[in-house]
């Protein structure tokens, strides 16, 4: 299955699950049993995590908006309908009734409205994905990177360890450059290295310290493969480089 096919399949599953969850929000049986939103409470977190990852890849411009519908605002002074979040509902945050026993708003309805908005964003991703205007550059590039890494694996099997490492290094460098472009980062060197790009991403808080260190480790392994004056790389080191690069291309956007 190509990356293009996988993304289409994942989107279809997300939308199907969203429809089930939306239906569950209106189930009268759950309300009467005192379990209002029980299914939503159980299954939403998995849906949100998968949707967040897909939006990060396919429509990063809507990522912050999508996440904000879930996350509570740490700067809020009080809880109102307009700033009540899905995360509040999941964590059991509720408003206090007034002296007449009435709440200022229905938390469950507020949660449902925010989830409806999230579903709209996911559907917009699908619409853009299927549109002839959708830029599939990243998807095609991802398939290309997969093919290049398969070539590197074949080179390892044939015993050409340095060549496999160099091929993998090119893939890693191109991917980091693409990530930098996605985040509108400017690296002032004309021909930045893996280390330069990794440092730029860390400086812009695109990657955290553990990811930065793991990429730096991959850069060191690539340099070991590319410099004949150094010792010979081992098979385990080249395999580590290839599989580490594969992980980066699938998780860092």
C-alpha positions in Angstrom: 0.0 0.0 0.0 1.4 3.4 -1.0 1.4 6.4 1.4 -1.3 7.9 -0.7 -3.6 4.9 -0.3 -2.8 4.6 3.4 -3.8 8.2 4.0 -7.0 7.8 2.1 -7.9 4.7 4.1 -7.0 6.3 7.4 -9.2 9.4 6.6 -12.1 7.2 5.7 -11.8 5.3 9.0 -11.6 8.5 11.0 -14.7 9.9 9.4 -16.6 6.7 9.9 -15.6 6.6 13.6 -16.5 10.3 14.0 -20.0 9.5 12.7 -20.4 6.8 15.3 -19.3 9.1 18.1 -21.5 11.9 16.9 -24.5 9.5 16.9 -23.5 8.3 20.5 -23.7 11.9 21.7 -27.4 11.9 21.0 -28.3 8.5 22.4 -31.2 9.0 24.8 -30.5 5.7 26.5 -27.1 6.8 27.7 -28.6 10.0 29.1 -31.4 8.2 30.9 -29.0 5.7 32.4 -26.9 8.5 33.9 -24.1 7.6 31.5 -24.4 10.6 29.2 -21.6 10.5 26.6 -20.2 7.2 28.0 -19.1 5.9 24.6 -17.7 9.2 23.6 -15.7 9.3 26.8 -14.3 5.8 26.1 -13.4 6.1 22.4 -12.7 9.8 21.8 -9.1 9.9 22.9 -7.9 7.3 20.4 -9.8 9.1 17.6 -8.3 12.4 18.6 -4.7 11.1 18.6 -5.1 9.5 15.2 -6.8 12.6 13.7 -4.2 14.9 15.2 -1.3 12.9 13.5 -3.1 12.9 10.2 -3.9 16.6 10.2 -0.3 17.4 11.1 0.8 15.6 7.9 -2.0 16.6 5.5 -3.2 20.0 6.6 -0.7 21.5 9.2 -2.3 25.0 8.8 -5.4 23.6 10.7 -3.5 21.7 13.3 -3.5 24.5 16.0 -7.2 25.1 15.5 -8.0 21.4 15.8 -5.9 21.0 19.0 -7.4 24.1 20.5 -10.9 22.6 20.3 -9.6 19.8 22.6 -7.2 21.6 24.9 -8.2 23.8 27.8 -7.0 27.4 27.7 -4.5 27.8 30.6 -5.0 31.6 30.5 -8.7 31.6 31.1 -10.0 33.3 34.2 -13.2 31.3 34.5 -15.2 28.6 32.8 -17.7 29.7 30.2 -19.4 28.0 27.3 -17.0 29.6 24.8 -13.9 28.4 26.6 -15.0 25.0 27.9 -13.0 22.3 26.2 -13.3 18.6 25.3 -10.4 18.0 27.6 -12.5 19.6 30.5 -15.2 17.1 29.8 -12.8 14.1 29.7 -11.2 15.2 33.0 -14.5 15.7 34.7 -14.4 19.5 35.0 -17.9 20.7 35.6 -19.5 24.1 36.4 -21.1 24.9 39.8 -24.9 25.3 39.8 -26.3 28.6 41.1 -28.5 29.0 44.2 -31.5 27.9 42.0 -29.6 24.7 41.0 -29.1 25.9 37.4 -25.8 25.7 35.6 -24.6 28.5 33.4 -24.4 26.2 30.4 -24.6 22.5 29.4 -21.1 21.1 29.5 -22.1 18.1 27.4 -23.6 20.2 24.7 -20.5 22.5 24.6 -18.4 19.4 24.2 -20.5 18.2 21.4 -20.3 21.5 19.5 -16.5 21.4 19.7 -16.4 17.8 18.5 -18.6 18.8 15.6 -16.1 21.5 14.7 -13.2 18.9 14.9 -15.2 16.6 12.6 -15.6 19.5 10.1 -11.9 20.0 10.0 -11.3 16.3 9.3 -13.8 16.3 6.6 -12.1 19.4 5.2 -8.9 17.5 5.1 -10.6 14.8 3.1 -12.1 17.3 0.7 -8.7 18.9 0.1 -7.1 15.5 -0.2 -9.5 14.4 -2.9 -9.4 17.8 -4.7 -7.3 18.2 -7.8 -5.8 21.3 -6.1 -4.2 19.1 -3.4 -0.5 19.3 -3.3 0.7 15.7 -3.2 4.4 16.6 -3.2 4.9 15.3 0.3 3.1 12.1 -0.3 5.0 11.3 -3.4 8.2 12.2 -1.7 7.4 9.9 1.2 6.9 7.0 -1.2 10.2 7.9 -2.9 12.0 7.9 0.5 10.6 4.5 1.3 12.0 3.2 -2.1 15.4 4.8 -1.4 15.6 3.1 2.0 14.7 -0.2 0.5 17.6 0.3 -1.9 19.8 1.0 1.2 18.6 -2.2 2.8 19.5 -4.2 -0.3 23.0 -2.6 -0.3 23.4 -3.8 3.3 22.4 -7.3 2.3 25.0 -7.2 -0.5 27.7 -6.0 1.9 28.0 -2.4 0.6 27.7 -0.8 4.0 29.2 2.6 3.3 27.1 3.0 0.2 23.9 2.1 2.1 24.8 4.7 4.8 25.4 7.4 2.2 22.1 6.7 0.4 20.3 6.8 3.8 22.0 10.1 4.7 20.7 11.7 1.5 17.2 10.6 2.4 17.5 12.0 6.0 18.9 15.3 4.8 16.2 15.8 2.2 13.5 15.0 4.7 14.9 17.4 7.3 15.0 20.1 4.6 11.4 19.4 3.8 10.4 19.6 7.5 12.3 22.9 7.7 10.4 24.2 4.7 7.1 23.1 6.2 7.8 25.2 9.3 9.1 28.2 7.2 12.6 27.9 8.8 15.5 29.7 7.2 18.9 27.9 7.4 21.5 30.4 6.3 24.1 28.0 5.0 23.9 27.4 1.3 24.3 23.6 1.6 23.2 22.8 5.2 24.1 19.4 6.7 21.9 17.1 8.7 23.4 18.6 11.8 22.6 22.2 10.6 19.0 21.3 9.9 18.6 19.4 13.1 19.9 22.4 15.1 17.6 24.7 13.3 14.6 22.5 14.1 15.6 22.3 17.7 16.1 26.1 17.9 12.6 26.6 16.6 11.1 24.1 19.0 10.0 21.8 16.2 11.9 18.9 17.8 12.6 18.3 21.5 15.9 17.3 23.1 15.4 13.5 22.8 14.5 13.7 19.1 17.4 16.1 18.4 19.8 13.7 20.1 18.5 10.8 18.1 18.9 12.7 14.8 22.4 13.8 15.8 23.2 10.1 16.4 22.0 9.4 12.9 24.1 12.2 11.5 27.2 10.8 13.2 26.5 7.4 11.7 26.1 8.9 8.3 29.4 10.8 8.6 31.1 7.5 9.6 29.8 5.9 6.4 30.8 8.9 4.2 34.3 9.5 5.4 36.9 6.9 4.3 39.5 8.2 6.9 37.3 6.9 9.7 37.0 3.3 10.8 34.7 1.0 8.9 31.0 1.2 9.9 29.5 -2.1 11.3 26.4 -3.7 9.8 24.5 -3.0 13.0 25.4 0.7 12.8 24.2 1.0 9.2 21.0 -0.9 10.0 20.5 1.5 13.0 20.9 4.5 10.6 18.4 3.1 8.0 15.7 2.2 10.5 16.3 5.4 12.5 15.9 7.4 9.3 12.7 5.5 8.4 11.2 6.4 11.8 12.1 10.1 11.4 10.5 10.2 7.9 7.3 8.8 9.4 7.1 10.8 12.6 8.7 14.2 12.0 6.8 16.6 9.7 
